[in-house]
Amino acid sequence: MEVLTGDARNKLLHDPFIARLAAGVLLLNLFIASLVWLSLRQNWHDHEQQASLATQNLSLVLKQELVGDLSQIDLALFAVSEEIARQNAGGAIDRKKLNLSMARIFARLPYLEVLRMANDQGEILCGADTGARAAAPSKYVADRDYFIRLRSDPGSGLVITKPVIGRISGKLVVVFARRLNKPDGSFAGAVWAAITVEHFTKLFSQIDVGKHGIISMFDSERSIIARYPEPLGSGVVVGKKYSSPELRQHLQEGRTTATFSAHSTLDGIERMFSYQKISSHPIYVIVGLAKSDYMAEWRSEAAQSLALAALFIVVVLFLSWMLYCYVLKRRQAEEEKEKLINELRSALENVKQLSGLLPMCAACKKIRNDKGYWEQIEFYIREHSEAQFTHGICPECIKTLYPDYCDDLSGEEEKDK
């Protein structure tokens, strides 16, 4: 295809049809891009909402599970307290019977690590543990925080400790303890049950929170009791405090449940978090879904949508280019046609024709030109047409001009006959 001249190309670029075509293609592509953007934005919010609901549901399920476990533990401690009170009312504690009673209660709660009681001096008298061992009298708990608190506060209720190392089991455990009172209300000792931190970790591991999700349990001081997964190894993060500003603000506002998005202070991963307080106890369970996990499907959908949008735009641009080339070719053909017409018009204008009335002398046959001068007829025709003249003498003029020559020619013709 030949290239248009500068004027023709400039004329084509300013052609209203080309302007409308370009504007239409631009608006169509912008419309498709806007639709894709709005769709992706809505899908983004939908995935965020789904992640928020998922964390809320999971944290609620875990809350109900832990509330059930803590209620059973508290009932078990009440049962032991009542048994001790009954035996004290009979005169003295029968350690053998109390051990059997505590063993039966312990057997009903398979997630317990130990179930024990100590007198007012902190000496462990009775109990059971996972090794089916009876309590060793040489062990004391008088220096334990929970024992000190129970002894000093008659209205302490159920005391839940931070994770500590069990002196008999040697494992990292969380202790749930209640005060034992004498008939006069004075301190008589303590009864407690312990659950290993590993038990909570195994419980959390049964819930699918994605590759980078987390489940954790912490106390009112934001100290971690258990976490799954443990990024730094077993028990390493236990006791560390959550320093998330969002979590701290919600707790300071007294909220028992909240959902928020934040970067973890332990591994720096952005997650959608939702926590629940475990009934009236100073324990919280929190579930976090990593943004990189719950937005993975959105990223896949976005890639497909962008690919389709890009394909559509490429097709539109290609078809527009084909239409532009078609119009360009037609414009070129029209230009060539117009050029040919102009050339023909110019040629026709250069063709000299004689028409109309010519003023001619009746005697000498001269013709008067446009300027009023009389010209020989051959000069006039030559000037006003493409005709050319050759000169000769007709027979009549020969007779007139050359009569002798004409007679000789006549004699020769008769002889020839």
C-alpha atoms as one frame of an Amber mdcrd trajectory, in Angstrom:
protein
   0.000   0.000   0.000   1.369   3.344  -1.074   1.954   6.012   1.522  -0.410
   8.961   1.532   0.936  12.421   1.026   1.276  14.751   3.980  -1.863  16.709
   3.140  -3.862  13.563   2.569  -2.655  11.992   5.800  -3.377  15.173   7.723
  -6.821  15.261   6.160  -7.341  11.609   7.117  -6.261  12.198  10.702  -8.777
  15.028  10.982 -11.501  13.013   9.360 -14.602  12.889  11.655 -15.001   9.154
  11.098 -11.429   8.439  12.214 -11.913  10.688  15.249 -15.126   8.869  16.162
 -13.442   5.501  15.642 -10.523   6.418  17.915 -12.859   7.840  20.556 -15.094
   4.766  20.378 -12.154   2.369  20.752 -10.777   4.395  23.672 -14.147   4.530
  25.446 -14.784   0.827  24.874 -11.392  -0.137  26.296 -11.884   2.206  29.253
 -15.322   0.700  29.848 -13.935  -2.853  29.830 -11.036  -1.825  32.082 -13.468
  -0.168  34.486 -15.671  -3.251  34.590 -12.674  -5.479  35.293 -11.418  -3.112
  38.001 -14.831  -2.903  39.675 -15.230  -6.678  39.504 -11.788  -7.297  40.992
 -12.406  -4.681  43.683 -15.718  -6.291  44.620 -14.129  -9.748  44.653 -11.356
  -8.359  46.866 -13.894  -7.118  49.402 -15.803 -10.409  49.156 -12.666 -12.411
  49.990 -11.865 -10.039  52.845 -15.409 -10.497  54.182 -15.201 -14.273  53.805
 -11.889 -14.319  55.669 -13.397 -12.169  58.412 -16.382 -14.516  58.781 -14.116
 -17.571  58.692 -11.922 -16.265  61.535 -14.997 -15.347  63.563 -16.540 -18.799
  63.093 -13.313 -20.637  63.872 -12.608 -18.567  66.968 -16.194 -19.129  68.139
 -15.872 -22.898  67.661 -12.621 -22.923  69.631 -14.180 -20.767  72.333 -17.042
 -23.230  72.749 -14.579 -26.127  72.869 -12.417 -24.448  75.509 -15.417 -23.257
  77.538 -16.593 -26.862  77.643 -13.178 -28.105  78.765 -12.827 -25.427  81.440
 -16.325 -26.100  82.711 -15.511 -29.799  83.054 -12.260 -28.984  84.841 -14.039
 -26.634  87.235 -16.692 -29.273  87.950 -13.921 -31.797  88.600 -12.264 -29.429
  91.070 -15.608 -28.864  92.806 -16.116 -32.622  92.987 -12.709 -33.112  94.625
 -13.386 -30.200  96.998 -16.691 -31.738  98.048 -15.061 -35.129  98.589 -12.370
 -33.528 100.751 -15.021 -31.594 102.705 -17.036 -34.784 103.220 -13.998 -36.676
 104.524 -12.985 -33.768 106.755 -16.504 -33.773 108.182 -15.940 -37.443 109.042
 -12.851 -36.579 111.073  -9.876 -36.935 108.741  -8.865 -37.365 105.104  -8.479
 -40.940 103.916  -5.723 -40.552 101.351  -6.340 -43.926  99.761 -10.023 -43.240
  99.197  -9.283 -39.693  98.049  -6.681 -40.951  95.591  -9.200 -43.460  94.184
 -11.854 -40.770  93.911  -9.464 -38.374  92.174  -8.283 -41.138  89.856 -11.868
 -41.818  88.751 -12.432 -38.126  88.087  -9.081 -37.861  86.303  -9.972 -40.794
  84.052 -13.092 -39.012  82.833 -10.976 -36.076  81.564  -8.344 -37.585  79.262
  -6.863 -34.199  78.336  -5.688 -33.571  81.936  -2.033 -34.021  82.755  -2.434
 -34.054  86.556  -5.154 -33.702  89.208  -3.803 -32.967  92.685  -4.487 -31.462
  96.084  -2.212 -29.958  98.748  -2.737 -28.990 102.364  -2.409 -25.520 103.790
   1.373 -25.897 103.922   1.594 -26.603 100.196   2.438 -30.272 100.646   0.960
 -32.470  97.915  -1.110 -35.167  99.598  -3.206 -36.844  96.916  -3.784 -36.918
  93.202  -3.303 -38.672  89.884  -1.399 -38.003  86.670  -0.921 -39.490  83.215
   1.738 -41.831  84.551  -0.814 -43.330  86.987   1.430 -42.251  89.855   0.127
 -41.232  93.240   1.255 -37.880  94.559   4.654 -37.845  96.248   4.380 -36.235
  99.716   7.860 -34.731  99.368   6.665 -32.334  96.706   5.574 -28.835  97.705
   3.781 -26.075  95.848   3.713 -23.426  98.540   5.898 -21.158  96.393   3.672
 -21.394  93.335   1.877 -18.206  92.342  -1.522 -19.872  92.215  -1.071 -21.320
  95.736  -0.003 -17.974  97.141  -2.967 -16.232  95.540  -5.477 -18.837  96.753
  -4.102 -18.624 100.275  -4.270 -14.820 100.382  -7.591 -14.308  98.570 -10.618
 -16.269  99.847 -12.739 -15.044  96.964 -10.252 -15.800  94.206 -12.481 -18.447
  92.560 -10.926 -20.417  89.712  -7.308 -19.359  89.257  -5.683 -19.938  85.877
  -1.914 -19.624  85.693   0.543 -18.756  83.008   2.369 -21.789  81.543   4.751
 -23.288  84.123   6.993 -26.349  84.284   5.340 -29.109  86.303   7.573 -30.294
  89.129   6.411 -33.873  88.838   5.723 -34.196  85.115   8.450 -31.802  84.003
   6.161 -30.583  81.211   4.989 -27.114  80.319   1.475 -26.920  81.734  -1.352
 -24.493  82.483  -2.733 -24.908  86.000  -6.410 -24.482  86.981  -6.736 -24.256
  90.789  -9.363 -23.679  93.475  -9.078 -22.904  97.165  -9.943 -25.453  99.848
 -11.533 -24.031 102.998 -11.900 -25.339 106.505 -15.343 -25.304 108.161 -14.521
 -21.889 109.652 -13.598 -20.525 106.187  -9.859 -20.433 106.780  -7.388 -21.703
 104.189  -7.102 -25.489 104.077  -5.085 -25.981 100.883  -5.651 -26.150  97.175
  -6.879 -28.534  94.531  -5.753 -28.136  90.948  -5.675 -29.708  87.526  -3.130
 -29.099  84.819  -3.265 -29.325  81.018  -0.111 -29.406  78.951   0.523 -26.629
  76.465   1.063 -29.406  73.929  -2.594 -30.420  74.356  -3.756 -26.981  73.207
  -1.272 -27.038  70.341  -2.602 -30.411  69.151  -6.164 -29.139  69.482  -5.340
 -26.101  67.337  -3.497 -28.207  64.765  -6.698 -30.055  63.923  -8.150 -26.888
  62.395  -7.130 -25.900  58.877  -6.084 -22.249  58.848  -3.962 -22.405  55.722
  -0.230 -22.526  55.211   0.499 -19.288  57.086  -2.499 -19.146  59.435  -2.206
 -19.247  63.223  -4.288 -20.137  66.258  -3.237 -18.915  69.652  -4.414 -18.643
  73.227  -3.342 -15.773  75.462  -4.241 -14.235  78.815  -5.507 -10.788  79.793
  -1.920  -9.471  79.774  -1.560 -10.608  76.127   0.968 -13.276  77.151   0.903
 -16.295  74.859  -0.270 -19.521  76.498  -0.163 -21.717  73.385   0.284 -21.131
  69.669   0.019 -23.186  66.506   2.191 -23.333  64.583   5.161 -22.451  66.723
   7.517 -20.508  64.436  10.558 -20.723  66.706  10.181 -24.268  68.023   8.144
 -25.956  70.723   7.334 -23.658  73.633   9.676 -20.871  72.548   6.948 -18.259
  72.027   5.052 -19.253  75.183   5.054 -16.359  77.618   5.844 -13.749  74.964
   3.409 -10.855  74.688   1.421  -9.818  71.679   2.364  -6.210  70.971  -0.099
  -5.585  68.155  -1.493  -2.043  68.560  -4.852  -3.166  67.173  -5.180  -6.024
  69.673  -4.051  -3.854  72.568  -6.612  -1.187  71.689  -9.488  -3.669  71.491
  -8.563  -5.198  74.854  -8.233  -1.772  76.464 -11.724  -0.957  75.231 -12.966
  -4.055  77.056 -14.135  -5.908  73.975 -14.641  -9.630  74.516 -14.578 -10.278
  70.755 -13.193  -8.350  67.795 -12.022  -8.839  64.233  -9.219  -6.829  62.656
  -6.416  -6.960  60.129  -2.818  -6.510  61.259   0.768  -7.611  60.744   1.938
 -10.199  63.236   4.643  -8.953  65.563   6.203 -12.432  65.639   6.639 -13.196
  61.937   5.553  -9.989  60.191   2.832 -11.710  58.143  -0.357  -9.755  57.505
  -3.409 -11.642  58.733  -7.101 -11.276  59.394  -7.543 -11.865  63.142 -10.581
 -12.649  65.242 -10.499 -13.324  68.977 -12.999 -14.511  71.575 -12.830 -14.320
  75.340 -13.322 -17.693  77.066 -16.434 -16.989  79.120 -15.594 -15.034  82.278
 -12.068 -16.430  82.456  -9.064 -14.191  81.635  -8.218 -16.292  78.593  -8.666
 -15.478  74.942  -8.406 -17.564  71.790  -7.419 -15.876  68.541  -7.463 -17.138
  64.963  -5.476 -15.508  62.168  -5.774 -16.246  58.452  -2.853 -15.043  56.340
  -3.762 -12.598  53.600  -1.436 -14.420  51.218  -3.533 -17.567  51.767  -7.102
 -16.318  51.630  -6.329 -13.948  48.735  -4.619 -16.656  46.653  -7.893 -17.509
  44.898  -8.509 -13.812  44.241  -5.067 -13.452  42.683  -5.786 -16.400  40.393
  -9.154 -14.929  39.404  -7.557 -11.521  38.899  -4.890 -12.983  36.625  -7.557
 -14.692  34.501  -9.725 -11.564  34.352  -6.787  -9.360  33.405  -5.689 -11.854
  30.748  -9.185 -11.902  29.217  -9.426  -8.121  29.383  -6.021  -7.760  27.751
  -7.038 -10.221  25.029 -10.259  -8.299  24.412  -8.388  -4.995  24.191  -5.832
  -6.499  21.785  -8.639  -7.862  19.584 -10.424  -4.486  19.603  -7.211  -2.672
  18.732  -6.462  -5.166  15.953  -9.928  -4.841  14.447  -9.719  -1.065  14.764
  -6.367  -1.107  13.001  -7.814  -3.253  10.217 -10.714  -0.827   9.852  -8.281
   2.093   9.856  -6.205   0.412   7.129  -9.365  -0.225   5.123 -10.402   3.423
   5.426  -6.846   4.494   4.611  -6.892   2.340   1.495 -10.229   3.775   0.421
  -8.995   7.276   1.028  -5.943   6.515  -1.064  -8.113   5.154  -3.853 -10.314
   8.227  -3.681  -7.255  10.460  -3.806  -5.922   8.624  -6.858  -9.358   8.833
  -8.463  -9.575  12.539  -7.738  -6.083  13.041  -9.109  -7.014  11.212 -12.307
 -10.178  13.264 -12.646  -8.177  16.450 -12.212  -5.702  15.316 -14.838  -8.521
  14.518 -17.267 -10.177  17.829 -16.498  -6.892  19.611 -17.130  -6.411  17.724
 -20.393  -9.898  18.580 -21.510  -9.275  22.213 -20.688  -6.204  22.150 -22.939
  -8.124  20.697 -25.870  -8.874  23.522 -28.381 -12.229  23.372 -30.095 -13.983
  25.628 -32.592 -17.622  26.303 -32.016 -20.247  28.967 -32.511 -20.434  31.564
 -35.374 -17.190  32.638 -37.072 -17.177  36.052 -38.789 -15.747  35.359 -42.299
 -15.166  37.684 -45.226 -17.403  36.736 -48.129 -14.765  37.774 -50.645 -11.334
  36.795 -49.310 -12.590  34.275 -46.763 -10.548  35.813 -43.921 -11.841  35.388
 -40.375 -12.030  38.149 -37.825 -10.408  37.114 -34.503 -11.394  38.067 -30.968
  -9.271  41.221 -31.154 -11.006  42.461 -34.289  -8.202  41.653 -36.761  -8.734
  39.721 -39.946  -6.627  36.591 -40.321  -6.169  33.984 -42.945  -8.485  31.110
 -42.211  -5.646  28.624 -41.792  -3.944  30.804 -39.180  -7.175  31.193 -37.222
  -7.961  27.454 -37.214  -4.383  26.635 -36.256  -4.587  28.982 -33.244  -7.935
  27.736 -32.062  -7.593  23.998 -32.640  -5.120  21.205 -32.865  -5.509  20.978
 -36.661  -2.475  21.405 -38.959  -2.437  22.352 -42.624  -0.668  21.014 -45.704
  -0.823  23.031 -48.913  -1.682  21.962 -52.462  -3.648  23.257 -55.555  -7.031
  21.994 -56.540  -7.846  21.398 -60.271 -10.012  24.512 -60.566  -7.252  26.716
 -59.215  -4.803  25.125 -61.606  -7.046  26.132 -64.523  -7.268  29.617 -63.198
  -3.653  30.129 -62.267  -1.899  27.915 -64.753  -4.079  27.624 -67.868  -1.214
  26.609 -70.177  -0.130  23.869 -67.846  -3.700  22.780 -67.553  -4.073  22.509
 -71.410  -0.904  20.392 -71.670  -2.198  18.066 -69.012  -5.505  17.740 -70.846
  -3.750  16.823 -74.182  -1.644  14.171 -72.551  -4.672  12.649 -70.965  -6.438
  12.400 -74.371  -3.403  10.735 -75.970  -3.336   8.227 -73.202  -6.924   7.329
 -73.966
